[in-house]
Amino acid sequence: MDILKKIQDHREQEEELKWEGTFSEYLELLKERPYLAQSAHSRVYNMIKSAGVAEEHDHKRYKFFDEDIYGLDESMEKLVEEYFHPAARRLDVRKRILLLMGPVSGGKSTLVNLLKRGMEHYTHTDEGAVFAIKGCPMHEDPLHLVPNHLRKDLQEEYGIRVEGSLSPLNTMRVETEYGGRIEDVLVERIFFSEDKRTGIGTFSPSDPKSQDIADLTGSIDFSTIAQYGSESDPRAYRFDGELNKANRGIMEFQEMLKCDEKFLWHLLSLTQEGNFKAGRFALISADELIIAHTNEAEYRSFIANKKNEALHSRMIVMPVPYNLKVSQEERIYEKMIRESDIRDVHIAPHTLRVAAMFTILTRLKESKKASVDVLKKMRLYDGEILEGFSDVDVEELKREHADEGMSGIDPRYVINRISSTIIKKELTSINALDVLRSLKDGLGSHASISSEDKERYLDFISLARKEYDEIAKKEVQKAFVYSYEESAVTLMDNYLDNVEAYCNKAKLRDPLTGEELNPDERLMRSIEEQIGVSENAKKAFREEILIRISAYARKGKKFDYQSHERLREAIQKKLFADLKDVVKITTSTKTPDEQQLKKINEVVATLVDEHGYNSSSANELLKYVGSLLNR
């Protein structure tokens, strides 16, 4: 569709959503749709919930965060369940500032931006519609027009509870413009927009000497004092501070704890009582979710100062740690690359995964359990199934260190090193080794990394390199297998025949001679050993396979090569082991003969067509694996 046509359609949709009427007409709307009178906290919670909630392993995953926040499902669940949900139900946590605390580049700003963009979109929907007194600079809730003595009646009739007082400006307008007839006051539908300063405010600290409190609460318009005669006339005041403009929605404090104290005093009353002081007026009511973010060092310094106790008691601190899942870290890099100018560079498969492994290793803390090293922990956190470990064990590991994920290498460092490698060497293709080399070279110039941490990080680069070596060998060996699936299926069928005979204490019949044979123990063990099944555990493993086959049969499904993940892995490893010598000879020959050259070209073609390499990265991979196998 033509972009101009889309712009026109968008403008027409905006026009269709607009609504204007009197306060009495607005009350009729509320009779049909009482949810329109929801609070700011309730609106944010319902927006998050409207995107969908998935139940996974006794945890809730809020889909609202899926596209922008990676690997922090548990943190997001805690945020929603411990803050947004109770705040939406008018429990006391709504009278608290939400402070997101975490390491640099951990996703705090991304989370706040996601909430702000989400609210902009949500107010364009029927469920998220917001109505305000027309012409009010603070987009005031029309229900503030209802006198205090009638609010109990309104609650009984409509089931809607009203909080807050009518602002000084609208109190005057009701008398001067509407002759005290609140039912005639005009009401309009509004749409949140950070750019238009409607329902979303943002405050960023600057030099305390030059920053004015008017940035938060508005200021006197001196040009109108002669006209209105007094500074206490609300018409002579500009209600254009961030707290004014954020009314009904979200107020973001960037790097809140760097703010001068006088800017934070206003928050004490706003959080606890829902109002703030501005100019020479009575307290002004405001309904807004205050969300701030800071890093751990700033937060520790803040709570150490006794003068901050009053404000600290009005905060709900939500840790936003780094992601600790390799697969999700990979997604973070993919997103950052998509949004950059290096997206056209070919990045060989597994490159970002290996970089993610290094990054996650720097964020993990050593387990107290002797049986769990950092590599095992990394795999378990990423959802891999390891023999001898259950979901309960993973939860126990997560509880060992409350501050796990609050330190380590941040995603920006990795992307900066990838960018640096590409730009310096003018590469059109990079692989895992290029990135690991660049990550290693950058550690020396990283100002915040101590010499002790640098030593640890160098060890993690070596670990990530070893992991890549295994991945690379598997990739090439897999590509070398001729008719790989057919070979694997044949081997598995042979294994299953032997397992069935073993478990049923039966014999096998040779298809050529008809001779009865005992189950081939050597074949079964050669496959099982590939995935670490011990001699003592072989019987249980084989019986579990047979039970799985029976379960498939009962459901009318065929047990095939893809049906058992661990068995599939064992079959693959067995085939790879059998092919190792072929791979070794072919990749390491400097002057390959015609047969070997044909094989190499076939492997390169397979790597390009089926595994996502280009010809350059495929050839580099073959050379590297050849050198590995000849060591």
Long-range contacts (C-beta under 8 A, 24 or more apart in sequence): 14-191, 17-124, 17-189, 17-191, 18-188, 18-189, 19-131, 19-188, 19-189, 20-134, 20-186, 20-187, 20-188, 20-189, 21-186, 21-187, 22-183, 22-184, 22-185, 22-186, 22-187, 23-142, 23-145, 23-182, 23-183, 23-184, 23-185, 23-186, 23-187, 24-183, 24-184, 25-187, 26-131, 26-142, 26-187, 27-158, 29-131, 30-158, 30-160, 31-158, 33-126, 34-158, 34-159, 34-160, 35-127, 36-129, 36-130, 36-131, 37-141, 37-143, 37-158, 37-160, 38-88, 39-88, 39-90, 39-94, 39-163, 39-287, 40-248, 40-249, 40-250, 40-287, 40-288, 40-289, 41-84, 41-87, 41-88, 41-94, 41-289, 42-87, 42-88, 42-89, 43-119, 43-122, 43-128, 43-130, 43-249, 44-84, 44-88, 44-115, 44-119, 44-250, 44-289, 45-80, 45-84, 45-85, 45-87, 45-88, 46-88, 46-122, 46-127, 46-128, 47-118, 47-119, 47-122, 47-128, 48-80, 48-84, 48-118, 50-122, 50-125, 50-127, 50-128, 57-391, 64-114, 64-118, 65-111, 65-114, 68-110, 68-111, 68-114, 69-107, 69-110, 69-111, 69-114, 70-323, 70-325, 70-328, 70-329, 70-331, 70-332, 70-335, 71-323, 71-324, 71-325, 71-328, 71-329, 71-331, 71-332, 72-107, 72-320, 72-321, 72-323, 75-318, 75-319, 75-320, 75-321, 78-318, 79-318, 82-316, 82-318, 83-316, 83-318, 87-289, 90-161, 93-316, 95-271, 95-272, 95-274, 95-314, 96-271, 96-314, 96-315, 96-316, 97-253, 97-256, 97-267, 97-271, 97-290, 97-291, 97-292, 97-311, 97-314, 97-315, 97-316, 98-289, 98-290, 98-291, 98-292, 98-315, 98-316, 98-318, 99-256, 99-292, 99-293, 99-294, 99-299, 99-315, 99-316, 99-317, 99-318, 100-291, 100-292, 100-293, 100-294, 100-318, 100-320, 101-293, 101-294, 101-295, 101-296, 101-299, 101-317, 101-318, 101-319, 101-320, 102-293, 102-295, 102-296, 102-319, 102-320, 102-321, 102-322, 102-406, 103-295, 103-296, 103-321, 103-322, 103-406, 103-407, 103-408, 103-410, 104-295, 104-410, 104-412, 105-410, 105-411, 105-412, 106-320, 106-321, 106-322, 106-410, 107-320, 107-323, 108-293, 108-320, 109-254, 109-293, 111-320, 112-252, 112-291, 112-293, 115-250, 115-291, 116-194, 116-200, 116-250, 116-252, 119-192, 119-199, 119-200, 119-249, 119-250, 120-191, 120-192, 120-193, 120-194, 120-200, 122-192, 123-190, 123-191, 123-192, 123-199, 124-191, 129-189, 130-189, 130-190, 130-191, 130-192, 130-199, 130-248, 130-249, 131-187, 131-188, 131-189, 131-190, 132-187, 132-188, 132-190, 132-248, 133-170, 133-185, 133-186, 133-187, 134-185, 134-186, 134-187, 134-188, 135-173, 135-186, 136-167, 136-169, 136-170, 137-169, 137-238, 137-239, 137-240, 137-244, 137-245, 138-167, 138-169, 138-239, 138-244, 138-245, 138-247, 138-284, 138-286, 139-190, 139-198, 139-199, 139-247, 139-248, 140-166, 140-167, 140-170, 140-247, 141-248, 141-287, 142-185, 142-187, 144-170, 144-285, 145-170, 145-174, 145-182, 145-185, 146-182, 163-274, 163-285, 163-287, 164-274, 164-275, 164-285, 164-286, 164-287, 165-275, 165-282, 165-283, 165-285, 166-285, 167-234, 167-239, 167-284, 167-285, 168-234, 168-237, 168-281, 168-282, 168-284, 169-234, 169-235, 169-237, 169-239, 171-234, 172-233, 172-234, 172-235, 190-248, 192-248, 192-249, 197-240, 197-245, 198-245, 198-249, 199-245, 199-246, 199-247, 199-248, 199-249, 199-250, 200-245, 200-246, 200-249, 200-250, 200-251, 200-252, 201-242, 201-243, 201-244, 201-245, 201-246, 201-249, 201-250, 201-251, 201-252, 201-288, 202-242, 202-251, 202-252, 202-254, 203-242, 203-251, 203-252, 203-253, 203-254, 203-259, 203-263, 204-254, 204-255, 205-254, 205-255, 205-256, 205-258, 205-259, 205-260, 205-263, 208-260, 211-260, 211-263, 213-262, 213-263, 213-266, 214-241, 215-241, 215-242, 216-241, 216-242, 216-243, 216-263, 216-266, 217-241, 217-243, 217-244, 217-266, 217-276, 217-277, 217-278, 217-279, 218-244, 218-278, 218-279, 219-279, 220-279, 231-279, 231-280, 232-279, 232-280, 232-281, 234-281, 237-278, 237-279, 237-281, 239-278, 241-278, 243-270, 243-276, 243-278, 243-286, 243-288, 244-278, 244-284, 244-286, 246-286, 246-288, 247-286, 247-287, 247-288, 248-287, 248-288, 249-288, 249-289, 250-288, 250-289, 250-291, 251-288, 251-289, 251-290, 251-291, 252-291, 252-292, 253-290, 253-291, 253-292, 253-293, 254-292, 254-293, 255-293, 255-294, 255-298, 256-292, 256-293, 256-294, 257-292, 257-294, 257-298, 257-299, 257-301, 257-302, 258-294, 258-298, 261-307, 264-311, 267-311, 267-314, 268-310, 268-311, 268-314, 271-314, 272-314, 293-320, 296-406, 319-406, 321-403, 321-404, 321-405, 321-406, 322-363, 322-405, 322-406, 322-408, 322-410, 323-360, 323-405, 324-360, 324-363, 324-364, 324-381, 324-404, 324-405, 325-360, 325-381, 325-382, 325-383, 326-353, 326-356, 326-357, 326-360, 326-378, 326-381, 326-382, 327-353, 327-356, 327-382, 327-383, 329-356, 329-359, 329-360, 329-411, 330-356, 332-411, 333-411, 333-414, 333-415, 333-418, 336-411, 336-415, 337-415, 337-418, 340-415, 340-419, 342-418, 342-419, 342-422, 345-422, 345-427, 345-428, 345-429, 345-430, 346-428, 346-429, 346-430, 346-614, 346-616, 346-617, 347-418, 347-429, 347-430, 348-429, 348-430, 348-431, 348-432, 348-612, 348-613, 348-614, 348-617, 348-620, 348-621, 349-475, 349-611, 349-612, 349-613, 350-432, 350-468, 350-471, 350-472, 350-475, 351-430, 351-431, 351-432, 351-434, 351-435, 352-435, 353-432, 353-471, 354-432, 354-435, 354-436, 354-464, 354-465, 354-467, 354-468, 354-471, 355-414, 355-418, 355-432, 355-435, 355-436, 355-439, 355-464, 356-414, 357-463, 357-464, 357-467, 358-409, 358-436, 358-439, 358-457, 358-460, 358-461, 358-463, 358-464, 359-408, 359-409, 359-411, 359-414, 360-408, 361-460, 361-463, 361-464, 362-408, 362-409, 362-453, 362-456, 362-457, 362-460, 363-404, 363-405, 363-407, 363-408, 363-409, 364-404, 364-408, 365-400, 365-401, 365-403, 365-404, 367-397, 367-400, 368-400, 369-397, 372-397, 374-460, 374-463, 375-463, 375-467, 385-565, 385-566, 387-531, 387-532, 387-533, 409-457, 413-439, 413-442, 413-446, 414-439, 416-442, 417-441, 417-442, 428-616, 429-614, 429-616, 429-617, 431-617, 431-620, 431-621, 432-468, 432-472, 433-465, 433-468, 433-624, 436-461, 436-464, 436-465, 436-468, 469-628, 472-621, 472-624, 472-625, 472-628, 473-576, 473-625, 473-628, 473-629, 474-572, 474-576, 475-607, 475-611, 475-621, 475-625, 476-583, 476-587, 476-603, 476-607, 476-621, 476-622, 476-625, 477-575, 477-576, 477-579, 477-580, 477-583, 478-572, 478-576, 479-603, 479-606, 479-607, 479-610, 479-611, 480-579, 480-582, 480-583, 480-586, 480-599, 480-603, 481-575, 481-576, 481-579, 484-575, 485-561, 487-575, 488-561, 488-568, 488-571, 488-572, 488-575, 489-560, 489-561, 491-527, 491-571, 491-574, 491-575, 492-561, 492-567, 492-568, 492-571, 494-523, 495-523, 495-524, 495-527, 495-567, 495-571, 496-545, 496-549, 496-559, 498-523, 498-524, 499-524, 499-542, 499-545, 499-546, 500-546, 500-549, 502-542, 503-542, 503-543, 503-546, 526-574, 527-570, 527-571, 527-574, 528-570, 530-569, 530-570, 530-573, 530-574, 530-577, 531-566, 531-569, 531-570, 531-573, 533-570, 580-629, 583-625, 583-626, 583-629, 584-626, 584-629, 584-630, 586-626, 587-622, 587-623, 587-625, 587-626, 587-629, 588-626, 588-627, 588-629, 588-630
